[in-house]
Amino acid sequence: MNIAVFDTFCAYLYKKRWLLIVNFLIACAAGWIYTFSMLKKEYSATVTFLPPTGESGVSALSLMNLSTAPLSLGGGASAEQVEVVFQSNATKRRIIDEFDLIKYFELEKSQNPFVLAAKRLKKYVILESVEKGGLGMTKTVSYSITCYNPSPDTAKMMADFTFAIVDSVIREISIDKAKRNRMFVERQITFQNEKMDSLQNVFQAFQNTHKAYDVPEQAKLSLQAYADLKAAALLNELKIASIRNEFTGQTHEMSELKRNQRVYDTKLKEYESGESPNVIPSLDRSSKLFPEYAKMIRDIEVQNQLILLLTKEFEQARLQEARDVSPLIIVDPPFVPEYKARPGRMLVLMTIAFVENMLFLGILAYFFYFRHILSKSDRFSALIKAIKQS
């Protein structure tokens, strides 16, 4: 459109100014009547609650580097599961059935009423979350469920009912998770007890075979006995040397001392390198038995600590399973609203007036184009003439 045509169009609109003013007033009046008389008011009710907290503790399974998932010592449910439960089809179906929303949305004759009602439900039941965090990590601080309905009482009941559904499912998740944890730990305790019995049987057989009842104490006894025997042998050698200095021949006392010395030497060799099992083992045998004995003692102690930790986990899982308390904490309960939440009447009124005036302006522009542009075109006149002749 060139400048001349635009000026002509503006002059045309100026001639129609009263018509435009009357149309604007009629559009405003119609919008006012529709907005304040026919448009349904919707009230909102909101319930705000805290998400479940996942308190983590030191797990016996993590201490032993087991490949299974660690047990949760907290509420058993996570904040992300609230959104999953809220968006589930089961939750939507219960809300739709409870408040007969298929009838409210006039979908009785539809071939797929639930899917259509679930899509519309997104505008009437809304879940919002408040998140806080930084450095790429966010944490959900709170959730809010907002329900809209033309009836204030129904809006509150929808908020209460929706929260009750989410709360009951989250509680079931928590209890079910605790039950599975309890069953898993119970199986682990049974398995570890069997392993403990096996270790104890092997250790008992080792003690009976080698008479190694307490190798460290037995080694102390061996050293003490060896030291006493060595002292007696040295004293006997001193006596032999003293008699030799006093007497040159063989005496009865000398024969007795030599016989004792042979006994001492034999016993000392037994205490040093004897291999036969004995309550007081030889020094070589004690050094050989001690590493194996210490390893068995260590395995039994570790196994015993593992069983103790698993027992604590088992008791915690039993308590969590029996705990029928909601992990969701209501911060702001819903109340019956006193004033409508939507729609914004002035916005609707302005939208109606704007759209109607744009349509009317478009109609005027069409008539202007037809009368002042097309009517002066030779090709258009020839086309009209040909249509009339045909």
C-alpha positions in Angstrom: 0.0 0.0 0.0 1.6 3.3 -1.1 1.2 6.6 0.7 -1.6 7.9 -1.5 -3.7 4.7 -0.8 -2.9 4.9 2.9 -4.0 8.6 3.0 -7.2 7.7 1.2 -7.8 4.8 3.7 -7.3 7.2 6.6 -9.7 9.6 5.1 -12.2 6.8 4.7 -11.9 5.8 8.3 -12.3 9.4 9.4 -15.6 9.5 7.5 -16.6 6.3 9.4 -15.5 7.6 12.7 -18.9 7.7 14.3 -19.5 4.1 13.1 -16.2 3.1 14.7 -17.1 4.9 18.0 -20.5 3.2 18.1 -19.0 -0.2 17.3 -16.4 0.4 20.1 -19.2 1.2 22.6 -21.3 -1.8 21.5 -18.2 -4.1 21.9 -17.5 -2.7 25.3 -21.1 -3.1 26.4 -21.2 -6.7 25.0 -17.9 -7.5 26.7 -19.1 -6.0 30.0 -22.3 -8.1 29.9 -20.5 -11.3 29.0 -17.7 -10.7 31.6 -19.8 -9.7 34.5 -23.0 -11.7 33.8 -22.2 -14.8 31.8 -18.5 -15.6 32.5 -18.1 -18.2 35.2 -16.1 -17.2 38.2 -13.5 -19.6 39.6 -12.2 -19.8 43.1 -8.9 -21.3 44.2 -7.8 -23.2 47.3 -4.1 -23.9 47.9 -2.4 -26.4 50.3 1.4 -25.9 50.9 3.5 -28.7 52.3 7.1 -29.8 52.8 8.5 -32.6 50.8 9.8 -35.8 52.4 13.3 -35.5 53.8 15.8 -38.2 52.9 18.1 -38.5 56.0 21.1 -40.6 55.2 23.1 -42.6 57.7 26.1 -44.9 57.7 24.9 -48.2 56.3 26.4 -51.6 57.3 26.1 -52.6 53.7 28.1 -49.6 52.5 30.8 -50.3 55.0 31.2 -53.8 53.6 31.1 -52.5 50.0 28.2 -54.7 49.0 26.9 -54.2 45.5 23.3 -53.8 46.6 21.6 -50.4 47.0 22.1 -48.8 50.4 19.2 -48.7 52.8 17.4 -45.5 53.3 17.2 -44.5 57.0 14.9 -41.5 56.3 11.3 -41.2 55.2 11.6 -43.8 52.4 10.4 -41.4 49.7 12.0 -38.6 47.9 10.8 -35.1 46.9 10.8 -36.1 43.2 8.3 -38.9 43.9 5.7 -36.3 44.9 5.6 -35.0 41.3 5.5 -38.5 39.9 2.6 -39.4 42.1 0.7 -36.2 41.4 1.2 -36.6 37.6 0.1 -40.3 37.6 -3.0 -41.4 35.8 -4.2 -43.2 39.0 -4.3 -39.9 40.9 -6.0 -38.1 38.0 -8.6 -40.8 37.7 -9.5 -40.7 41.4 -9.9 -36.9 41.3 -12.0 -37.1 38.1 -14.2 -39.8 39.6 -14.6 -38.2 43.0 -15.8 -34.9 41.6 -17.5 -36.2 38.5 -15.4 -34.0 36.2 -16.4 -35.9 33.1 -19.9 -34.6 33.6 -18.6 -31.2 34.6 -16.5 -30.9 31.4 -19.5 -32.3 29.4 -17.6 -35.3 28.1 -20.2 -38.0 28.6 -20.6 -38.6 24.9 -16.9 -38.5 24.1 -15.2 -41.7 22.9 -12.2 -41.1 25.2 -13.6 -39.1 28.2 -10.8 -39.8 30.7 -8.0 -38.6 28.5 -9.8 -35.5 27.6 -10.8 -34.8 31.2 -7.2 -35.5 32.3 -6.0 -32.8 29.8 -8.5 -30.3 31.1 -7.7 -31.2 34.7 -4.2 -29.7 34.2 -5.8 -26.2 34.3 -7.9 -27.0 37.4 -5.4 -28.9 39.6 -1.9 -27.5 39.6 1.2 -28.6 41.4 3.9 -26.0 42.0 7.3 -26.3 43.7 9.7 -23.8 45.3 13.3 -24.7 44.7 16.5 -23.3 46.2 20.1 -24.0 45.3 23.1 -22.9 43.4 26.2 -24.1 41.5 24.1 -26.4 39.4 22.4 -28.1 42.3 18.8 -27.4 43.4 16.7 -28.6 46.2 12.9 -28.6 46.5 11.9 -26.5 49.5 8.1 -26.8 49.4 5.2 -27.9 47.2 1.8 -26.2 46.6 -1.3 -27.8 45.2 -3.8 -25.2 43.8 -7.3 -26.3 42.8 -9.8 -24.1 40.9 -13.6 -24.5 40.8 -16.6 -22.3 40.4 -17.7 -23.3 44.0 -15.5 -22.1 46.8 -16.3 -25.2 49.0 -15.6 -27.6 46.1 -12.2 -25.9 45.5 -11.2 -26.5 49.1 -12.5 -30.1 49.0 -10.5 -30.7 45.8 -7.3 -29.4 47.5 -7.9 -31.5 50.6 -8.7 -34.6 48.5 -5.7 -34.2 46.1 -3.3 -33.8 49.0 -4.8 -36.8 50.8 -4.2 -38.9 47.7 -0.6 -37.8 47.3 0.0 -38.2 51.0 -1.4 -41.7 51.2 0.6 -42.9 48.2 3.8 -41.4 49.5 3.1 -43.1 52.9 2.6 -46.4 51.1 5.9 -45.9 49.2 7.7 -45.3 52.5 6.2 -48.3 54.2 6.8 -50.6 51.2 10.4 -49.5 50.9 11.0 -50.1 54.6 9.4 -53.6 54.2 11.7 -54.4 51.3 14.7 -53.1 53.3 13.7 -55.2 56.3 13.3 -58.4 54.2 16.7 -57.7 52.5 18.5 -57.1 55.8 16.8 -60.2 57.3 18.2 -62.3 54.4 21.6 -60.8 54.9 21.6 -61.5 58.6 20.7 -65.2 57.9 23.4 -65.5 55.3 26.0 -63.8 57.6 25.1 -66.0 60.6 25.6 -69.1 58.4 29.0 -67.7 57.4 29.8 -67.0 61.0 29.0 -70.6 62.0 31.2 -71.8 59.2 34.1 -69.7 60.4 33.7 -70.8 64.0 33.6 -74.5 62.9 36.8 -74.0 60.9 38.4 -72.2 63.8 37.4 -74.9 66.3 38.8 -77.6 64.1 42.0 -75.6 63.8 42.3 -75.3 67.6 41.6 -79.0 68.2 44.0 -80.2 65.5 46.9 -77.9 66.5 45.9 -77.5 70.2 46.1 -73.8 69.4 43.5 -72.5 71.9 45.1 -69.1 72.5 48.3 -68.8 70.4 49.5 -65.5 71.9 49.1 -66.8 75.5 50.6 -70.2 74.6 53.6 -68.4 73.0 54.1 -66.5 76.2 54.1 -69.8 78.1 56.5 -71.3 75.7 58.9 -68.4 76.0 58.6 -68.5 79.8 59.2 -72.3 79.9 62.1 -72.0 77.4 63.6 -69.2 79.5 63.3 -71.2 82.7 64.7 -74.4 81.1 67.6 -72.4 79.6 68.4 -70.9 82.9 68.4 -74.3 84.5 70.7 -75.6 81.7 73.1 -72.8 82.2 73.2 -73.4 85.9 73.8 -77.1 85.3 76.7 -76.2 83.0 78.2 -74.0 85.7 78.0 -76.8 88.2 79.8 -79.2 85.7 82.5 -76.7 85.2 83.0 -76.2 88.9 83.3 -79.9 89.6 85.8 -80.3 86.8 87.9 -77.7 88.3 87.8 -79.5 91.7 88.0 -83.1 90.6 89.9 -84.7 87.7 88.1 -88.0 87.6 84.5 -89.2 87.0 82.3 -88.8 90.0 78.7 -89.8 90.6 77.6 -86.1 90.9 79.3 -85.4 87.5 77.5 -88.3 85.9 74.2 -87.0 87.3 74.9 -83.4 86.0 75.8 -84.7 82.5 72.6 -86.8 82.4 70.6 -83.7 83.4 72.4 -81.6 80.8 71.4 -84.1 78.0 67.8 -83.8 79.2 68.0 -80.0 79.2 69.4 -80.0 75.6 66.7 -82.4 74.4 63.9 -80.3 75.9 65.4 -77.0 74.6 65.5 -78.5 71.1 61.9 -79.5 71.5 60.9 -76.0 72.7 62.8 -74.5 69.8 61.8 -76.6 66.8 59.3 -79.3 67.9 56.5 -80.0 65.4 54.1 -82.1 67.5 50.9 -80.4 68.7 51.1 -79.4 72.3 49.4 -77.0 74.6 52.8 -75.4 75.1 54.0 -75.4 71.5 57.6 -74.9 70.3 58.8 -71.4 69.3 59.0 -72.3 65.6 55.5 -73.8 65.7 54.1 -70.8 67.6 55.5 -68.5 64.9 53.9 -70.6 62.2 50.5 -70.9 63.9 50.2 -67.3 64.9 49.5 -65.7 61.4 46.8 -68.3 60.6 45.3 -67.9 64.1 45.3 -64.1 63.9 43.6 -64.3 60.5 40.9 -66.5 61.8 40.4 -64.3 64.8 40.2 -61.2 62.6 37.7 -62.8 60.2 35.5 -63.8 63.1 35.7 -60.3 64.7 34.8 -58.6 61.4 32.0 -61.0 60.8 30.7 -60.3 64.3 30.8 -56.5 63.7 28.9 -57.0 60.4 26.2 -59.0 62.1 25.9 -56.3 64.8 25.5 -53.5 62.2 23.0 -55.6 60.2 21.0 -56.2 63.3 20.8 -52.4 63.9 19.7 -51.9 60.3 17.1 -54.6 60.8 15.7 -52.9 63.9 15.6 -49.5 62.1 13.8 -51.1 59.1 11.2 -52.7 61.4 10.6 -49.4 63.1 10.2 -47.7 59.7 7.9 -50.4 58.5 5.7 -50.0 61.5 5.7 -46.2 61.3 2.4 -45.1 59.8 3.2 -41.4 59.9 3.0 -39.1 56.9 6.4 -37.8 55.6 4.6 -34.8 54.2 4.2 -31.8 56.6 1.4 -29.3 55.8 2.7 -25.7 56.2 -0.4 -23.8 54.9 -3.7 -25.8 54.9 -6.4 -24.9 52.3 -9.3 -22.7 53.3 -12.6 -21.8 51.6 -11.8 -18.8 49.4 -13.8 -15.6 49.7 -12.9 -14.0 46.4 -12.6 -15.3 42.9 -9.1 -16.2 41.6 -9.8 -16.1 37.9 -10.5 -14.9 35.3 -9.3 -11.3 35.3 -12.5 -9.5 34.2 -10.8 -6.3 33.0 -8.3 -8.4 30.9 -11.2 -10.4 29.4 -13.2 -7.1 28.7 -10.2 -5.5 27.0 -9.5 -8.6 25.0 -13.1 -8.8 23.7 -13.2 -5.1 22.8 -9.8 -5.3 21.1 -10.7 -8.4 19.0 -14.1 -7.1 18.0 -12.8 -3.7 16.9 -10.0 -5.4 15.0 -12.5 -7.5 13.1 -14.7 -4.5 12.4 -11.7 -2.6 11.2 -10.8 -5.5 8.9 -14.3 -5.5 7.4 -14.0 -1.8 6.7 -10.6 -2.3 5.1 -12.1 -5.0 2.9 -14.9 -2.8 1.7 -12.4 0.1 1.1 -10.1 -2.2 -0.9 -13.1 -3.6 -2.9 -14.5 -0.1 -3.7 -11.4 2.0 -4.2 -8.8 -0.5 -5.5 -10.5 -3.4 -7.2 -13.3 -1.5 -8.8 -10.8 0.7 -10.6 -8.8 -2.3 -11.9 -9.4 -3.2 -15.6 -8.5 -6.8 -15.1 -11.0 -7.1 -12.2 -13.7 -5.4 -14.2 -13.1 -7.8 -17.2 -13.2 -10.8 -14.8 -16.6 -9.6 -13.3 -18.0 -9.0 -16.8 -16.9 -12.5 -17.9 -18.5 -14.1 -14.9 -21.8 -12.2 -15.6 -21.8 -13.3 -19.2 -21.2 -16.9 -18.3 
